[in-house]
């Protein structure tokens, strides 16, 4: 017997999120929570299944088992929310540490990205197209025409990343000068709309 077998019973009791968790990689943790709520002898699939079977033996106990499963699911959702909150806080702390670091790679990767894009990739596409047009190479022109949608999407995505970098870096510099958070363009638009 494993947690997947218990998951089916828990889902049947009206706790689908907890049942899915039992069937997933965090099944042991969810099973321990369920065992505590049900008052099982130990946090094993067999003990929890036995506690569920005993509870479902009569109508009153079955209703209590369903309530216990829903209670365990509510506790599981709270635990997931707390884990998500801790993860977001940790990511934010890492981002602040990276922004404050004097690491050369952290400072230079975005400018190097911009230089590579504008001084190498775009001129390379222009040289290939110009060569095909100048020499009348139909296969080059047809190849670029066939790939035009892909090329435009690729270049738009690359310049989109560059645009996000430029606007974000500008806000970072303004925040460093003023000591306050500088709102994004969308934030400024929302403030303007809210004032009207």
N, C-alpha and C positions, 0 to 999 in steps of 0.2 A: 504494500500500500504506500502511496506517496501523496503529496499535497494536491496533485491534479484530481485524485479521487475525491478528496474533501472539497475541492473547488466546486464541483458539480452540485454537491449538497448545499453549499453556501449560496450559490447563485439561485438555487431553487427556493431558498428562504428569503429572497429579496435583497441580497447584498451583492450585486454583480461586480462592483469595483473591487471589493475584497476578494471575491471569487477569482477574478482575473489576476489579482496580485498573487494569490495562492498558486496559480498555475504558472507564474512567471519566475524570473530569477530571484525575486525577493520573497519567495514563498515561505521560507523558514521564518522570516521576521513577521510576516502577516499571520502565519500559523501560531506563533508565540502569542501574539496579541489576541487572536481568537481563543486560544486555550485559556488565557487569563480571564476573558469575559465569560466563557462557558464554565469555568471552574474545572477544567480537565485535569487529570492526575499529573500529566506532563505534556510538554509542547511537542508531541510527535503526531504524525498523521493518524496513527492507529488510535491514540488516546483521544484526540479531538473527534475523530469519526465515531468512536464509542460514545463520547459525551453527546454528540449530535443525535445518535441513534436512541440513546436513553431519553433525551429531551423530546424526540418526536414520537415516542411510544404512546403518549396520551395527548389529548387535545390541548389541555392547559399548558403542559410542558412544551408542546410544539409551538404554541404562540410565544412562550417565553424564549424558546430557541431562536425563533425568527427575530424577536426583539433584540436578543443578545447578538445575533449576526449583524443586524443593522447598527447596533451600538458599536460593535467592533469595526464596522465599516466607517462609521463617523470618526472613530479614533484614528483609523488608518488615514483618512483624508486629512485630519489635523496634522498627523505625523509627516505626511507628504508635503503639506504646505509649509511646515517648519523647516523641512529639509530644503525645499526650494528657496525659502527666504534666506537660509544660511548660505546656500550656494550663490545666490545673487549678491549677497553682502561680500562674500569672498572674491567673486569676480570683480566687483567694484573696487575692492581694496587692491587687487592685483593691477587693475587698470590705472589706479591713482599712483601706485608705486612705479609702474612703467612710465607714466607721464612725467614723474618727477626725477626719473633716473637720468644719469648723464651718459647712458650707453650710446656709443656712436651708431650702432646698427639701428637702434630705436629712432635716433634723430635723422638718419640719412636714407633709410629705405624708401620713404615716400618721395623725396626729391629725386633719387636715382630712378625710381619708377617713372616719374614724369619726364625726366631727360631721355630715358630709353624709349619711351613711347613717342615723344615728339621728335627726337633726333635720329632714331633708327627705324622704327616700324613704319610710321607714316611715310617718310621719304622712300623706304624700300617699296611700299605699294605704289607710290607715284613713279618710281624709276621703272618698275615692271610694266605699268600701264603705258608710260611714255615710250618705252622701248617697243612695245607691241604696236602702238599707233605710228611711231616714226618709221619703223621698218615694215609696216603693213603685215605683221604676223597675225594672221587670222586666228590661229590656234590659241595664242595668248589672249587676244581680245575675247574670243568665245569662252575661254576658260574663266577669265575674270567676270564676264557677263553671267556665266552659269553660277559662279560663286558669290555674286554680288550681295545677295541677301545674307549669306553667312559672314562675309567680310564686313558689311555694314553693322550687323549685330555685334560682331567681335569688337570692332572699333568703338561702337557706341558704349558697350559695356566697359571697355578699358577707360574711355574718357569719363564715363559715369563715376567710376572709382576715383579717378583723378579729381573730378569736381567735388565729390564728397570730402576728399582729403583737403582740398583747398579751403572749402567753407569751414570744415572742422578745425583746421589749423589756424584760420583767422580767428575763430571764436576762442581757441586756446590762448592765442597771443593777447586778445582783448581781455580775457579773464585774468591773465597774469598781470596785465597793466592795471586793471581796475580793482582786482581782488574779488570780483563778484562773478556770478554765472552770467554768461551772455546768451540770450535766447537765440534759437535757430530762426531761420527765415519763416518756417511754418509757425513757430511760436509768435513771432512778430505779427504775422498775418492774422492769427487767431485773436491777439490782443486788439488789433485794429478793428476787426469785425465786432468784437465784444463791446468796444466803446461806442459803436454806432448804434 
